[in-house]
Amino acid sequence: MQFLWKYIDDLIGKGLEMSVISEFLLYTSASLVPLAMPLAVLLSSLMTFGNLAENLELLAFKSSGISLIRIMAPVMVISATISIGAFMFANYVMPVTNLKMRSLLYDIQQQRPELTIKPGVFDNTLEGYSIRIGSRDSKTSLLRDILIFDHTQKRGNIRVTIADSGYMRMSADEKHLLLTLYNGHTYKEMQKQKKEKKHIKSYPHQRDQFEEQEMIIEMTGFGLNRSDENLFRNAYSMLNINQLHHFEDSLTRDLDTVLIKFHTTLEKTLVEKPKNLLIKKSRIVSDPMKSTLNSEELTILPLHVDTLFTQLNKLEQRRALTQSINYARSNKSITSSNAGTTDWKISKLRRYQIEIQRKYTLSLLCLIFFFIGAPLGAIIRKGGLGIPVIVSVLLFLIYYVISMTGEKFVRENILPPFAGMWISTFILVPIGILLTYKAANDSVIMNVETYFLWAKNLWQRSQKLFRKR
């Protein structure tokens, strides 16, 4: 429903066939299966073992010498099978459905462009026209502050129409866009002409004012044309594990290449600069003279930049400062450019790494939620659609919030991909172990009736104390 309401504006009023809408909803539903399956396992295990405990069937099993772990074993195998199936679905089916859904959504968004024109933005969807509207009344569909540039003659902005308000609609055959404009004017530049005697070019123009004007724009090629799916194939949500690892390796190599080039460039601009740019050649000792000097006479002295700078004359000092500023500006520009490129590549790399880890975490979550739901149902001892639904939704929301927080930390490069995507799993596994242990030992820590009885006893004791006083 969240996805449907997000794209409801792209679906309503497009004249789409029922088959197209059904296909779109089918692809959307398939993309939600890996997220909905863990919740279904949690709810079903809670309801099943809650019913068994409420009807004292678990008690009958235990009185016969069958432990809770033995009772859970067959369903445990089924949950493990579901986890494997969820991984296979996420790895092989989901990329295909995401690709087809994204491609179909793009095709739907391109249909009926009069509904996609956003206020304050020039829309060039219609070939030969550039349209901008100031605002749109959501109730009456009245457009205000309309500006239309006509480029159909391919000679620039020679025809401009400005209107105070108007309406936009499709014709009955959906082949033309009908514009009804109110209170505006049209400016049109005529062809260049030469006067007969003076041979001077003139630039006449025509200005028309109107209270109401009808414009008809041809809409050929604006039906639901299916685009090539290969345009969206490289998106992270449309790849399987092997393809994601391939893109991860490619981006990692690109990052290494960018960093190597950056360090090489900095070394050339900072370290490997010619040393005789500011030093006179007469001050440089030649190689033959170096060979005649005794090695014992050569001593290493600390280099003081300020001392060397003061030894230069004013002209050399000015040249040194100018070149230093130029080098600093050049290095700053190189650093900023490489930092932007690196941040973009890291952000893209994190997307692929997050998707790799998500395929594993959502699949394993089916098994983890079983080890939480089954013992929790045995402890709560309530079946049906009441308490199990509430508990399931609360547990799933807690998991979802932690998971989204970890994913956000990974995107912002605060946590590594493995830690950020598995943090929710690391929290749930001890909870599942604890609940299984408590249920196997007949703990009443999660039994609601225990707390009701405790509250009832506390109330009765308080009443007795007040009566004695």
N, C-alpha and C positions, 0 to 999 in steps of 0.2 A: 504493500500500500504506500509506503514511503517513496519507493521508486516511481509508482504510478502517479502520485500527486506531484512529484518533481517534474515529470515530463507531460503533465496533463495538458499544458498549453500547446504542446507539439502534436497532440492527438485530436483534440476537439476541433471540430469545424473544418477538417481537412478533406472530408468526403471520402475517407478511407473505406475500403471494403472490409467486411467482417473477417474474411480470411487473412487479410494483412494484420488486423488487430489481434486476431487469435495467434498468428505466428509470432508476433512481437511479445505477447504475454507468455507464450510457451517458452521462448528463449529466456525471457526475464525470470520465469519460475525456475528454469533449470539452473540458472546462475546463482539462485538462492539456496539450492539444495544442500551444499556443503555446510552452510551456516545453520540451516533449519534442522538438519539431521541430528546433531548433538542435543539440541533442545528436545527433539522428539524422543530420543533415547532416555534423556533425563526424566521427562514427564511419564513415559510409559513404564519405566522401572519403578518410579515412585508410586504410580497407580497400582501396578501389579503387586508389588510386595506390601503396599499399604492395605490392599484388599485382603491379601493372605493373612496379614497380621490382625486386621480388624475382625475377620471371621474365625480367628483362632486356629487357622490352618497351619501357620508357622509353628504354633505351640504343639499341635499334633505331630508335626514332623520332628520337632526337637524331643518330644516325649518318647518317640520311637527310636531315639538315638542318632538321628540324622542332624548334622551340624548345619549352621547357616551357610557356611562356605560350600558344603556339598549341595545344598539346595540351589545356590547361586551358580554352580558350575555349568549347567547346560545353557543358561541365559548368558553366562560369561562368554561361552564359545560363540554364541550368536552375536554378541556385541563386538567381539573381536573380528568376526566375519564382516559385520557392518562397517567397522573401521577400515578394513582392507578395501571393501567396496567403495567407501567414501573417498579413499585416496585414489583409487582407479578412476572414479567419476571425476574428481577434481583435476586429475592429470591428463585424462584423455577426452572427456566429454565437455567439461567446462570451457576449455579454450575454444572449442568449436562453437559452442552456443554463445559465448561472449563475442566472438568474431561476427557471427551472423546477427546478433542483437545490435551490436554497435553499427554495423553496416546498414541494417534496416532502419535504425534510428536516424542515421545521417540522411538516408533517402527520404524519410518522412519529414525531417526538418527542412529539406530543400523544396518540398511541395507547398503550393499556395503561399508564395512569398509575401503577400500582403499582410499575412498574420505574423511574419517574422521581423518586420521593420520595427526597430526599437527607437524610442524617442531620443533625440539629440545625437544620432549617429547616422552618417551617410550610408545608405544601403545601395550596393551596386549589383544586386542579384539579377535585376532585369537588364538584359543586354541592351546597351545604348542609352540607359537612363541612370541617373544618380539622384536618389530621393532622400530627403531628410524631413522629419516631422518634429515639432517642438514637444508635443504631448498628445496623449490619447485618452479619451474618456472611456473607462472600462465598462460603463453601463450603456452609453449610447453609441460607442465606437466612433465618436466625432473626433477628427484629427484637427489639430490647431498648428498654426505657424508652419505651413507646408512650403517647401522649396524643392523645385524639380529642375534638374539640368538635362537637356535633351542633347545626346551625342549621336543620334542616329545617322546624321550626315557625315560623321567622322571628321569634323573640321573644328573641334574644340567646343567651348561653351558659347555657341552663337545663339542659343535659344534657352532662355531662363524663364520659368514661371513661378510666381510667388502668390500665395493665397493665404487669406486670413484663417480659413477653416475648410473642411471638406470631409467627404466620405470615400471609402475605398472598398470595393466589392468585386467578386468574380462574376463573369457572365454565366448564363445558364449552362452553356456547353463547356465551361471552364477553360476556354481557349483565349479569353481576353480579360484584361484587368480594366475595370471601369472606375474612373475617378470623377467625382462630382466636386468641383471647387467653387468657393464663394469668396467674393470681395477680394479681388486680386488684380494683378496685371502681368502681362507677358512681354518680355523684351527679346527682340530678334534682330540680329545683325544681317544685313542684306549682302549680296555679292558686291565685290569691288567694281566700280564703274569709272569710266574715263569721260571727261567732258569733251565735246566735239572739237573745240577750238584750242583750248589751253593744254589739253592732254594731261590734266591733273587728276590723279586718282581721288575719288571721294569714298567716304565710308558711311553710307546711309544706314539707318536703323529704323525699326518699326516698334512702337510701343502700343499695346492694346490693354485697355482696362475693361474689367468685366465684373458683373455682380454674381453671375453663375456661369460656369463653363463645364462642359463634359469632355473628358479625355479618354480615349480608348487605346490601350497598349496591348499589343499582341503577346500572347503567352505560349508560344510554341516551345515544346520541349520541357514543359514544367509539370508533366505528369509524374507518377511514381516510377522513376527510372532507377533500376537496380544498378548500383555502382559496383566497381571491382572490389572484391573483399581483400585483395592483396594490399590495398592502400592502408589497411588497419592491422595487418598481420604482425607487425613488429611491436605492438603494444604489449606491456608486461602481463596483462590479464588474459592474453590470448595465446600464451605459450605454455608448453609442457615443461617438465623438469629438465630434460636434456637441452631444449632450446633456451631455457632461462640460464642454465649453466654456460652455454655457449656465449650468450650476450654478456654474462657476468665476466667471463674471461676476456672478452674483447674490450669491454670498458676498463677492466683492470690494466690491460696492456696499454690502452690509450692514455690512462692516467700516468702510468710509469713513463711513457714517452714524453708527455707534457712536462713532467717534473724534471726529467733528464735534460730536456731542451732548455728549461728555465734555469737550471743550475749552470749549464754550459754557457748560456748567454750572460748570466751574472758574472761568471768567472772572466769572461772576455772583456766585459765592460768595467769591472772593478779591479781585477788582479793582473790581467794580461795587457794592460794599457802600455804603450811605449813609454819608457822612462825618460827619454830625451825630449819630451814635449816642452818642458819648462826649463830644463838644465842645458846650459850652453855646451857645445861639443868640446870646447877647450877644457871643461871641467871633468870630462869623462876619461878615465884611464883606459888606454888601449890594451888589447890582449897581449901584445909583445912586452909591454911595460909590466903587466901583471906577472908574466913568467920570470922576469928579471928580479922581481922583489922576493925577498926572503920570506918564507912562510912564517918564520917566527915574528917578523915585523907586522904581520897582519893580525889585527885585533878586532873583535866584535864589540861594537859600541851600541848602546840603546839609541833608537831613532826617536827623536822628538820633533813632531810635525811643526809645532809652534816655532821652535828654534830654526828649522830649515826655512819656514815661511818668512821669518824676519830677516834672513840673509838675502832674500830676493829684493830687487829694487821695486819701485812702485808699479812700473809697467808689468813686470813679471807677476807681482802680487795680484794685479787686476786680471791678468790673463788666467792665473791659477783659480781665482774665485769664479770667473765666468765659466771656465771649463768644468769646475766642480759642480756648479749649479746645473749646467747642461747635462752632466753625467747623472746627477741626482734625479732630475726630471725624467730623463730617459729610463732610468731604472724604476722609477715610480710608475711610469706608464706601462713598462713591461710587467711589473709585479701586479698591477691592477688587472691587466688583461689576462694574465695567467691565473690569477685568483678567481676571476669570474668564470673562466673556462673550467677550472678545476672544481669549483662549487657546483656548476651545472652537471658535470660528469658524475660527481659524487652523488648528487641528488638523484640522477637517473639510475646510477648503480644501486643505490639503496632501494629503489622501487623493485628492481628485479630480485634483489636479495630478500626483501620482505615477502614477495610472492612465493619464492622458493620455500621459506620457512612456514608460510601460511598453509601451504598444501599439506605439510606434515602435522602441524599443530591442530588444525580442524579435524583431521582424520583421527588422530590419537584422542581428541576430546570426546569422541563417542564412547570410547572405552573408559575414560576417566569419569565421565558423567554417569556411567552405569555403576561404578564403584561408589559414587556419591548417592545416586538415587535409590538403588536397591537397599542398602543398609539404612538410609534415612527413612524410607517407607516402612521398613521393619520396626524402626524406633518410634516413628510418629503414630503408626497403627491407624492411619486414616486413608481410605481409598476414594474413588470417585473423582469428580472434577473440581472439588472445592479446594482444600488445603494443598493437594499436590500441584495444582496449577499455580497457586500463589507462590509456593516454595520454589517451583521450577523457574518461574519468571524472575524471582528475586535472585536466585543463584546465577541464572544466565546473564542478568543485567550486571551483577558484580563481575563476572568473568569478562563481559563485553567491555566494561569501563576500564578494567585493568589491561585488557588486550589493546584497546585503542590508545591508552596512555603509553604503553610500551612501544606501539607502532609509531606514535608521534615522536617519541624520544629517538627512535631509529632514524626517522626522516630528518630530524634536526641534528643528527650526528652526535647525540649525547650518549647513546648506548650502542654497542655493536649489534648487528642484526640478530644473531642467535640469542643473546641475552634479552633484547627487547621483545622479541616475538614469543619467547618461551617463558617469560616471567609469570604469566598467568597460569601456565601449566605447572610450573614449580610451586605455585601457591596452592593449586587444587589437589595435587598428588598427596601431600601430607594430610589434607582434609579428608580425602577418600580413604586413606589408610586408617585414620583415627575413627571415622564413622564405621568402617567395616569391623574394626576391633571392638568398638562399643556395642555394635549390634550383635556380634558373635557372643559377647558376654552378657547379653540381655540388659544393657544399660537403659535407664529411663531418663537420661539427661535431656533428650529431645522430645520426650513425651509431653504433650500439652496438658493431659489430664493430671500429671504429677504436679505441675505448677498451679493448676486450679485447686487441687486438694491442699497444697501447701498454703495458698492464699486463703482458702476456706478455714483451715485450722488456725491460721494467724488471726483471722477476723473473729472466730469464736473465742479465742484466748483473750483478745483485747476487750470483747464484750464482758467476759467474766471479771476482768480486772476492774472495769468501770462499775459493775454491779457491787463488787466488794467495797469500793470506795463510797 
